[in-house]
């Protein structure tokens, strides 16, 4: 009788462990799939985005955006006051905003639903979206309108 009771308890523990693992995997899978949905899309996109690192820096002319990229496996750096990003239509894009200024900054591009929160010193935020419209667009900081750049989709 004692051995049968021990086996029943062991089977219950095994079942609860398996159920726990299934729940954890399901919740984890849900968050992974949702993290793959671009801000201007409705379904996950499986593929590597073109990464653009947009830093906000203080300069003698006031705060500015500085851009670097790893598009195409090459790292490029463009310390210009008005950076220009050129991509192809349909491309998956990730903007990684990094605030290296003591003032708060954000990055916005309304046409693609790209909006970061107001970032404090050394805060970061990444936004992934699909370049689904052709044309010339402006990304900017709403707190400092002089901070802007151009986003061109061919």
C-alpha positions, 0 to 999 in steps of 0.5 A: 500500500505504501509503495503504491501511494509513493508511486501515485505521488511521484506520477503527480509530481511528474505531471505537474512538472511537465505541465509547468514546462509546457506553460513556461515554453508557451508563455516564452514562445508567445513573447518571442513571436510578439517581439518579431512583429514590426511596429507597423505590421501585424504578423511576425517577420522572420529575418535579420533587419538592417540595423541603424544605431542612432545616438543623440550627442551633445555638440557645440551646436546643440544636440544632434543625431549621429548614425552608424550602421551594420547594413550588409555586414559592414559597419559605417559611421556618419557623424553628420548633423543631419544623417541620411539613411537609404534603404530599399522598399520592403526591407526590415529595419531596426533603429536602435536609439542611444541617448548619450546626452544628459538631456532627454531625447526621443526618435519619431517617424510618423509615417512608419509608426516609429516612436521611442519613449523619452530617453534619459542619459544612457537609456536605449530603445530599439524599434523594428519596422518595415520600410513599406512606403517609398519616398523621403521621410524625416525622423526627429526628436520632438523635444529638440526639433532641430535634431532630425535626419532623412530616411529615404526608401527606394 
